[in-house]
Amino acid sequence: DSADPFSVDRKCEHFLPTLDAGVKGVTIGICERHYFEGIEDDIGQALDQSIKIFESLGATIVPVDLTGADTTHEAATTIIYSDACAFHTRRLTEEPERFDAQVLERMQRGFDFSSLDYSRAMSERMRWQRELKTTFDKVDLLLSPTVHTYTPLVDDAKSLHAATRDATRNTYAGAFGQIPGLSIPCGMTRDGMPVGLQLEAPWWHEPNLLRAGVAFQQHTDWHLRGADDGAK
């Protein structure tokens, strides 16, 4: 889109004919640090079973270490909130009542960041992207829990900001690096809530994600289950 300064002129692969190609020979990296820290037991068990499924389908699982993954959330938050405030400055300052209270509380945090904070966050993004590139020179995909903990109830959350920060810990990292990601159902918690498996690929390798997702869902039925199925 020539009117969108963030769009990229790049031809997309026609991936539909190869959706069923499977994952044989695909190398999948697992970063225990950050992504799996503090994971709930039943979510961890669902991820362990999912990893075994990928291995049974011919994928190779290897450990990786993504330096600085634990600092990406703070840097991403700086950019996201600053950009949001820049775009909505007039409404936030002149018509704050037009925002839901929790949304307003979250977005106003952007006013706390300075241009120096923003510059440092942008530099951190470049460093993180180099870290990802080095890792993707060794693996084809990254695998992690989409969310490592239980979904909080709105009434139990101290604030929308706190709840969102915890829930987005793993997904912010990939988005911050601007790589494609895919979340697919891989189990149920003991409370009958769905567990998500996150796959991430290098830039412009969305077809690899879709092929891996199809392969996984051809050998599992979690994507067909509803809340009434519980954890059975």
QUIPEJO-V217274 format. One line per field, one symbol per residue. ss: DSSP state (A for helix, B for strand, O for the rest). A space follows every 50 residues. Layout:
ss: ???
//
This chain:
ss: OOOOOOOOOOOOOOOAAAOOOOOOOOBBBBOOOOOOOOOOAAAAAAAAAA AAAAAAOOOBBBBOOOOOAAAAAAAAAAAAAAAAAAAOAAAAAAOAAAOO AAAAAAAAAAAAOOAAAAAAAAAAAAAAAAAAAAAAOOOOBBBBBOOOOO OOOOOOOOOAAAAAAAAOAAAAAAAAAOOOBBBBBBBBOOOOOBBBBBBB BOOOOAAAAAAAAAAAAAOOOAAAOOAAAOOO
//
